């Protein structure tokens, strides 16, 4: 069984430091975040006089989206960390020399002091440039200020999450560089890496699906639909790239092992064929075909099927949202 303790011990982040300072972990952190956003939205609505006007479901629904997204990414971070921990833990048995495993993981997961801050700032700037929350309504007001702050926080968290994914992938890459005890006919020890790659890709696809549930409705501006469609395509491409990026070093390790085993079998076949097509040559040819048919990626059919389903979720969410209409 994969040892998850080592990975978690060296996987602290800026978000974890903030949670520790606020004494808010797990479900408590999610509840506090949603409550803080909801109270801020209610206060902004009150100051802007929204309570004196007819109920504007679109305003309140879209206003709550940042709270939902922050809560979602906090939960997604926990799931990604568990998946990553399984992937790291698998290398304890994979490494030919398992001594100093904890130290190797610590070296592989080192990060710069300000890396997460830089990622958060860059993501926030990107969010402001692409979303432009101050242009959503004709008047700015307190709700406009809430939108700007909320978008900034959502994208800052997203930047930190993205940085964590890159850092964890680099850590896995470092561990792939050590000699591995891997059989060409049993790639199951690398399956946790594929499952982590799937979790990364699925997390982004689910995020866009959740956004569609809150933003789409009959009669929404065409430009919003176009922007969501562009976002869907962009995230689909990014999720696919991340899926293979996370597994790339596993792919290289499998391909190298496959080429080595094929070269060895073909050398033996060349030496044995001097006696003609004997039973040993026939068995060697069958072995060669079996090795050649081995996939050079660690994912299995189940993981690939789950990935395809996650890619379809935004389309299903958009159709469901339009079907529900103003009932949500």
C-alpha positions as CSV (number, residue, x, y, z in Angstrom):
1,X,0.0,0.0,0.0
2,X,1.2,3.5,-0.9
3,X,2.7,5.4,2.1
4,X,0.9,8.8,2.1
5,X,2.4,10.2,5.2
6,X,5.7,11.2,3.6
7,X,4.1,13.1,0.7
8,X,1.7,15.0,3.0
9,X,4.5,15.9,5.4
10,X,6.3,17.8,2.7
11,X,3.3,19.2,0.9
12,X,2.5,22.2,3.0
13,X,1.4,25.4,1.1
14,X,0.4,29.0,1.6
15,X,-3.3,28.0,1.9
16,X,-2.4,25.5,4.6
17,X,-0.4,28.2,6.5
18,X,-3.4,30.5,6.3
19,X,-5.8,27.7,7.5
20,X,-3.4,27.0,10.3
21,X,-3.4,30.6,11.4
22,X,-7.2,30.8,11.3
23,X,-7.6,27.4,12.9
24,X,-9.8,26.4,10.0
25,X,-9.3,23.0,8.4
26,X,-11.4,20.6,6.3
27,X,-15.2,21.2,6.4
28,X,-14.8,24.0,8.9
29,X,-12.7,26.0,6.4
30,X,-15.3,25.4,3.6
31,X,-18.1,26.5,5.9
32,X,-16.3,29.7,7.0
33,X,-15.4,30.6,3.5
34,X,-19.0,30.2,2.2
35,X,-20.4,32.1,5.2
36,X,-17.9,35.0,4.8
37,X,-18.7,35.4,1.1
38,X,-22.5,35.1,1.7
39,X,-22.3,37.8,4.5
40,X,-20.2,40.1,2.3
41,X,-22.7,39.7,-0.6
42,X,-25.7,40.3,1.7
43,X,-24.0,43.4,3.2
44,X,-23.2,44.8,-0.3
45,X,-26.7,44.1,-1.4
46,X,-28.1,45.9,1.6
47,X,-25.8,48.9,1.2
48,X,-26.9,49.1,-2.5
49,X,-30.6,49.0,-1.6
50,X,-31.2,45.6,-3.2
51,X,-33.5,44.6,-0.4
52,X,-35.9,47.4,-1.3
53,X,-36.2,46.2,-4.9
54,X,-37.9,43.1,-6.4
55,X,-35.9,39.9,-6.0
56,X,-33.1,39.7,-8.6
57,X,-32.3,36.0,-8.7
58,X,-29.6,36.5,-11.3
59,X,-27.7,39.0,-9.1
60,X,-27.8,36.7,-6.1
61,X,-27.1,33.6,-8.0
62,X,-24.0,35.0,-9.8
63,X,-22.9,36.7,-6.6
64,X,-22.7,33.4,-4.8
65,X,-20.7,31.8,-7.6
66,X,-17.3,32.9,-6.1
67,X,-18.2,31.4,-2.7
68,X,-19.1,28.1,-4.4
69,X,-15.9,28.1,-6.5
70,X,-13.6,28.8,-3.5
71,X,-15.4,26.1,-1.5
72,X,-15.1,23.8,-4.5
73,X,-11.3,24.4,-5.0
74,X,-10.7,23.9,-1.2
75,X,-12.4,20.5,-1.5
76,X,-10.6,19.8,-4.8
77,X,-7.2,20.6,-3.2
78,X,-7.9,17.9,-0.6
79,X,-8.8,15.3,-3.2
80,X,-5.8,16.2,-5.3
81,X,-3.5,16.0,-2.3
82,X,-4.7,12.5,-1.4
83,X,-4.3,11.4,-5.1
84,X,-0.8,12.9,-5.2
85,X,0.1,11.2,-1.9
86,X,-0.9,7.8,-3.3
87,X,1.3,8.5,-6.3
88,X,4.3,9.6,-4.2
89,X,3.8,6.7,-1.8
90,X,3.9,4.2,-4.7
91,X,7.6,5.1,-5.3
92,X,8.7,3.7,-2.0
93,X,8.3,0.2,-3.4
94,X,9.3,1.2,-7.0
95,X,12.7,2.6,-6.1
96,X,15.6,0.1,-6.5
97,X,17.3,1.8,-3.5
98,X,14.5,2.8,-1.1
99,X,16.9,4.2,1.5
100,X,16.5,7.8,2.4
101,X,13.1,7.9,0.7
102,X,11.8,10.6,3.0
103,X,14.8,12.8,2.2
104,X,14.4,12.3,-1.5
105,X,10.8,13.3,-1.3
106,X,11.7,16.4,0.7
107,X,14.3,17.4,-1.9
108,X,11.8,16.8,-4.8
109,X,9.1,18.9,-3.2
110,X,11.1,22.0,-2.3
111,X,9.7,25.3,-3.4
112,X,10.7,28.9,-3.5
113,X,9.8,31.2,-0.6
114,X,7.6,33.5,-2.7
115,X,6.6,31.1,-5.5
116,X,3.0,30.8,-4.4
117,X,2.6,34.5,-3.9
118,X,3.8,35.1,-7.4
119,X,1.4,32.5,-8.8
120,X,-1.5,34.0,-6.8
121,X,-0.7,37.6,-8.1
122,X,-0.3,36.5,-11.7
123,X,-3.5,34.5,-11.6
124,X,-5.4,37.5,-10.0
125,X,-4.2,39.8,-12.8
126,X,-5.2,37.2,-15.4
127,X,-8.7,37.0,-13.8
128,X,-9.1,40.8,-13.8
129,X,-8.0,41.1,-17.4
130,X,-10.3,38.3,-18.7
131,X,-13.4,38.7,-16.4
132,X,-13.3,42.5,-15.9
133,X,-15.8,42.2,-13.0
134,X,-16.2,46.0,-12.8
135,X,-18.0,46.0,-16.2
136,X,-20.7,43.4,-15.2
137,X,-23.3,46.1,-14.2
138,X,-24.1,49.6,-15.4
139,X,-23.3,50.9,-11.9
140,X,-20.4,49.8,-9.7
141,X,-21.6,50.3,-6.1
142,X,-20.9,48.0,-3.2
143,X,-21.9,44.9,-5.2
144,X,-19.3,45.9,-7.8
145,X,-16.7,46.1,-5.1
146,X,-17.7,42.7,-3.9
147,X,-17.4,41.2,-7.4
148,X,-13.9,42.6,-7.8
149,X,-12.7,41.3,-4.4
150,X,-14.4,37.9,-5.0
151,X,-13.0,37.4,-8.5
152,X,-9.5,38.4,-7.1
153,X,-9.8,35.8,-4.3
154,X,-11.0,33.0,-6.6
155,X,-8.2,33.5,-9.1
156,X,-5.6,33.9,-6.4
157,X,-6.7,30.5,-5.0
158,X,-6.7,29.0,-8.5
159,X,-3.2,30.3,-9.1
160,X,-2.0,28.6,-5.9
161,X,-3.7,25.4,-6.9
162,X,-2.1,25.5,-10.3
163,X,1.3,26.1,-8.8
164,X,0.8,23.1,-6.5
165,X,0.0,20.9,-9.4
166,X,3.1,22.0,-11.3
167,X,5.2,21.5,-8.1
168,X,3.8,18.1,-7.4
169,X,4.4,17.0,-11.0
170,X,8.0,18.2,-10.7
171,X,8.4,16.1,-7.6
172,X,7.1,13.0,-9.3
173,X,9.4,13.8,-12.2
174,X,12.4,13.9,-9.8
175,X,11.5,10.5,-8.4
176,X,11.3,9.0,-11.9
177,X,15.0,9.7,-12.4
178,X,16.0,7.1,-9.8
179,X,16.4,3.5,-10.9
180,X,12.9,1.8,-10.7
181,X,11.9,-1.8,-10.1
182,X,9.3,-1.9,-12.9
183,X,8.1,-4.9,-14.9
184,X,7.0,-4.4,-18.5
185,X,4.1,-6.7,-17.9
186,X,3.0,-5.1,-14.7
187,X,2.6,-1.3,-14.9
188,X,0.2,-1.2,-12.0
189,X,2.7,0.5,-9.6
190,X,2.5,3.6,-11.9
191,X,-1.3,3.6,-12.0
192,X,-1.5,6.1,-9.0
193,X,0.4,8.6,-11.2
194,X,-2.3,8.2,-13.9
195,X,-5.0,8.6,-11.3
196,X,-3.4,11.8,-10.1
197,X,-3.3,13.0,-13.7
198,X,-7.0,12.3,-14.1
199,X,-7.8,14.0,-10.9
200,X,-6.0,17.2,-12.1
201,X,-7.8,17.2,-15.4
202,X,-11.2,16.4,-14.0
203,X,-10.9,19.2,-11.3
204,X,-10.8,21.9,-14.0
205,X,-13.6,20.4,-16.1
206,X,-15.8,20.2,-13.0
207,X,-15.0,23.8,-12.1
208,X,-16.2,25.1,-15.5
209,X,-19.4,22.9,-15.2
210,X,-20.1,24.5,-11.8
211,X,-19.6,27.9,-13.2
212,X,-22.1,27.2,-16.0
213,X,-24.8,26.2,-13.6
214,X,-24.6,29.6,-11.9
215,X,-24.0,31.8,-15.0
216,X,-26.1,30.3,-17.8
217,X,-29.9,30.8,-18.0
218,X,-32.4,31.5,-20.8
219,X,-31.9,35.1,-22.1
220,X,-28.3,35.6,-21.0
221,X,-26.3,37.9,-23.2
222,X,-24.8,36.2,-26.2
223,X,-21.3,37.6,-25.4
224,X,-21.4,35.7,-22.0
225,X,-22.3,32.4,-23.8
226,X,-19.4,33.0,-26.3
227,X,-17.0,33.7,-23.4
228,X,-18.1,30.5,-21.6
229,X,-17.7,28.5,-24.8
230,X,-14.2,29.9,-25.3
231,X,-13.4,29.2,-21.6
232,X,-14.7,25.6,-22.1
233,X,-12.5,25.0,-25.1
234,X,-9.5,26.6,-23.4
235,X,-9.9,24.5,-20.2
236,X,-10.5,21.4,-22.3
237,X,-7.2,21.9,-24.0
238,X,-5.4,22.8,-20.8
239,X,-6.9,19.8,-18.9
240,X,-5.8,17.4,-21.7
241,X,-2.3,18.9,-21.7
242,X,-2.1,18.6,-17.9
243,X,-3.3,15.0,-18.0
244,X,-0.4,14.0,-20.3
245,X,2.0,16.4,-18.6
246,X,1.6,14.8,-15.2
247,X,2.2,11.3,-16.7
248,X,5.0,12.3,-19.1
249,X,7.9,11.0,-17.0
250,X,6.0,7.7,-16.4
251,X,5.6,7.5,-20.2
252,X,9.3,8.0,-20.7
253,X,10.1,5.3,-18.1
254,X,7.8,2.8,-19.7
255,X,9.0,3.6,-23.2
256,X,12.6,3.2,-22.2
257,X,11.9,-0.1,-20.5
258,X,9.9,-1.3,-23.5
259,X,12.7,-0.5,-25.9
260,X,15.2,-2.2,-23.6
261,X,13.1,-5.4,-23.4
262,X,12.4,-5.5,-27.1
263,X,16.1,-5.1,-27.9
264,X,17.0,-7.9,-25.5
265,X,14.3,-10.3,-27.0
266,X,15.3,-9.4,-30.6
267,X,18.9,-10.1,-29.8
268,X,18.0,-13.5,-28.4
269,X,15.8,-14.2,-31.4
270,X,18.7,-13.4,-33.8
271,X,20.9,-15.8,-32.0
272,X,18.3,-18.6,-31.8
273,X,17.1,-18.3,-35.4
274,X,20.3,-19.9,-36.7
275,X,18.6,-23.3,-36.0
276,X,15.5,-22.3,-38.0
277,X,11.9,-21.7,-36.7
278,X,12.1,-23.8,-33.5
279,X,9.7,-23.8,-30.6
280,X,11.9,-21.4,-28.7
281,X,11.9,-18.9,-31.7
282,X,8.1,-19.1,-32.0
283,X,7.8,-18.4,-28.2
284,X,10.3,-15.5,-28.6
285,X,8.2,-14.0,-31.5
286,X,5.1,-14.3,-29.3
287,X,6.9,-12.6,-26.5
288,X,8.1,-9.8,-28.8
289,X,4.6,-9.2,-30.0
290,X,3.3,-9.1,-26.4
291,X,6.0,-6.5,-25.4
292,X,5.3,-4.5,-28.5
293,X,1.6,-4.3,-27.6
294,X,2.2,-2.9,-24.1
295,X,0.9,0.6,-23.8
296,X,3.6,3.3,-23.2
297,X,1.3,5.2,-20.8
298,X,0.3,4.2,-17.3
299,X,-3.4,4.9,-17.5
300,X,-5.9,2.0,-18.0
301,X,-9.2,1.9,-19.8
302,X,-11.2,2.9,-16.6
303,X,-9.1,6.0,-16.1
304,X,-9.5,7.0,-19.8
305,X,-13.2,6.4,-19.7
306,X,-13.6,8.6,-16.5
307,X,-11.5,11.3,-18.2
308,X,-13.9,11.4,-21.2
309,X,-16.9,11.6,-18.9
310,X,-15.3,14.6,-17.1
311,X,-14.8,16.3,-20.4
312,X,-18.5,16.0,-21.2
313,X,-19.6,17.4,-17.8
314,X,-19.6,21.1,-18.9
315,X,-21.8,20.3,-21.9
316,X,-24.2,18.4,-19.6
317,X,-24.2,21.2,-17.1
318,X,-25.0,23.8,-19.8
319,X,-27.9,21.8,-21.1
320,X,-29.2,21.2,-17.6
321,X,-29.0,24.9,-16.8
322,X,-30.9,26.0,-19.9
323,X,-33.5,23.3,-19.2
324,X,-34.0,24.5,-15.6
325,X,-34.5,28.1,-16.8
326,X,-35.4,30.6,-14.1
327,X,-36.3,27.8,-11.6
328,X,-32.7,28.1,-10.3
